[in-house]
Amino acid sequence: MSTSWSSAAPPNPTEGPVCYCGLVCPMIRAKTTNNFGRAYYGCPRWREPNGCTFFRWVDSSSESSEVSRFSGLQRLDELKQKLEAALEREKHVNAEVEIIRKERKILCFIMVVSWVFGAFVFMFTLVYSGLHCRSFP
């Protein structure tokens, strides 16, 4: 009961053609550089050992193929621009992180100096107030 069709449109365009092993083939979008975004039908069992080799482009004309390639290249250009923008944002974020790290070091230094100063003031107060010499009964 293996049926397939060659040049005719699929019996139901929402389902796709029937492959060599009798399964309905889903429409898939190519992710390769040369055919990015181009639609094709492929058997769901193609990855299995000795799997079905059914494959057919949804658009069979060379004009449709060129349009698909062009739209795929456009998509790649858009992704490249988005990547470049994200890398630029990353540079700015890294610069801000470096500024925050420097500010944190400065604040830690100020905190340590203020604690040391506070300890000296406390010791000075004890020494000159005479509390250190008192004896308790």
C-alpha positions as CSV (number, residue, x, y, z in Angstrom):
1,M,0.0,0.0,0.0
2,S,2.9,2.3,-0.7
3,T,1.7,5.1,-2.8
4,S,3.3,8.3,-3.9
5,W,2.7,11.0,-6.4
6,S,5.2,12.8,-8.5
7,S,4.1,16.0,-10.2
8,A,0.5,16.4,-9.0
9,A,-0.4,18.6,-6.0
10,P,-0.9,16.7,-2.8
11,P,-4.4,15.3,-2.3
12,N,-4.8,17.5,0.8
13,P,-2.4,20.5,1.0
14,T,-2.7,20.7,4.8
15,E,-1.5,17.1,5.1
16,G,1.1,16.7,2.5
17,P,2.0,13.9,0.2
18,V,2.1,10.2,1.1
19,C,5.7,8.9,1.1
20,Y,7.1,5.5,-0.1
21,C,6.3,3.8,3.2
22,G,2.7,5.0,3.3
23,L,2.9,7.9,5.8
24,V,1.7,11.4,5.3
25,C,4.7,13.7,5.1
26,P,4.7,16.9,7.1
27,M,5.8,20.2,5.6
28,I,9.2,21.2,7.1
29,R,11.2,24.4,6.7
30,A,14.9,24.0,5.6
31,K,17.5,25.5,8.0
32,T,20.5,25.2,5.7
33,T,22.3,28.3,4.4
34,N,21.5,27.7,0.7
35,N,17.8,26.9,1.3
36,F,17.0,28.6,4.6
37,G,13.2,28.9,5.1
38,R,12.4,26.9,1.9
39,A,9.5,24.4,2.5
40,Y,9.7,20.7,1.7
41,Y,8.0,17.5,2.5
42,G,9.9,14.7,4.1
43,C,9.1,11.3,5.6
44,P,9.0,11.3,9.4
45,R,11.0,8.0,9.4
46,W,14.0,9.4,7.5
47,R,16.3,9.1,10.6
48,E,15.5,5.5,11.2
49,P,18.0,2.8,10.1
50,N,17.0,2.0,6.5
51,G,14.4,4.8,6.8
52,C,12.3,6.2,4.0
53,T,14.1,8.5,1.6
54,F,11.1,10.5,0.4
55,F,11.8,14.1,-0.2
56,R,10.1,16.8,-2.3
57,W,10.3,20.6,-2.3
58,V,7.0,22.3,-1.9
59,D,7.9,24.8,-4.6
60,S,9.2,22.9,-7.6
61,S,9.8,25.9,-9.9
62,S,13.1,27.6,-10.1
63,E,11.5,31.0,-9.6
64,S,9.9,29.9,-6.3
65,S,13.2,28.4,-5.4
66,E,15.0,31.7,-6.0
67,V,12.4,33.6,-4.0
68,S,12.8,31.2,-1.1
69,R,16.6,31.5,-1.2
70,F,16.3,35.3,-1.3
71,S,13.9,35.3,1.7
72,G,16.3,32.9,3.5
73,L,19.2,35.2,2.8
74,Q,17.2,38.1,4.0
75,R,16.4,36.2,7.2
76,L,20.1,35.5,7.7
77,D,20.9,39.2,7.2
78,E,18.3,40.1,9.8
79,L,19.7,37.6,12.3
80,K,23.2,38.9,11.6
81,Q,22.1,42.4,12.4
82,K,20.4,41.3,15.6
83,L,23.5,39.4,16.6
84,E,25.6,42.5,16.0
85,A,23.2,44.7,18.0
86,A,23.3,42.1,20.9
87,L,27.1,42.1,20.9
88,E,27.1,45.9,21.0
89,R,24.7,45.8,24.0
90,E,26.9,43.2,25.6
91,K,29.9,45.6,25.3
92,H,28.0,48.4,27.0
93,V,26.8,46.1,29.8
94,N,30.3,44.8,30.4
95,A,31.6,48.4,30.6
96,E,28.9,49.2,33.2
97,V,29.7,46.1,35.2
98,E,33.4,47.2,35.3
99,I,32.4,50.6,36.5
100,I,30.2,49.0,39.2
101,R,33.1,46.8,40.3
102,K,35.4,49.8,40.7
103,E,32.8,51.7,42.6
104,R,32.3,48.7,44.9
105,K,36.0,48.5,45.6
106,I,36.0,52.2,46.5
107,L,33.0,51.8,48.8
108,C,34.7,48.9,50.6
109,F,37.8,50.9,51.1
110,I,35.8,53.9,52.5
111,M,33.9,51.5,54.8
112,V,37.2,50.0,56.2
113,V,38.7,53.5,56.7
114,S,35.5,54.6,58.5
115,W,35.7,51.6,60.8
116,V,39.3,52.2,61.6
117,F,38.6,55.9,62.2
118,G,35.7,55.0,64.5
119,A,37.9,52.6,66.5
120,F,40.5,55.3,67.0
121,V,37.9,57.8,68.1
122,F,36.5,55.2,70.6
123,M,40.0,54.4,72.0
124,F,40.8,58.1,72.2
125,T,37.6,58.7,74.1
126,L,38.4,55.8,76.5
127,V,42.0,57.0,77.1
128,Y,41.1,60.7,77.8
129,S,37.9,60.1,79.7
130,G,39.6,58.2,82.4
131,L,37.4,55.1,82.2
132,H,40.4,52.9,81.8
133,C,41.8,53.7,85.3
134,R,38.7,53.2,87.4
135,S,38.6,50.2,89.6
136,F,35.4,48.6,90.6
137,P,34.8,47.6,94.3
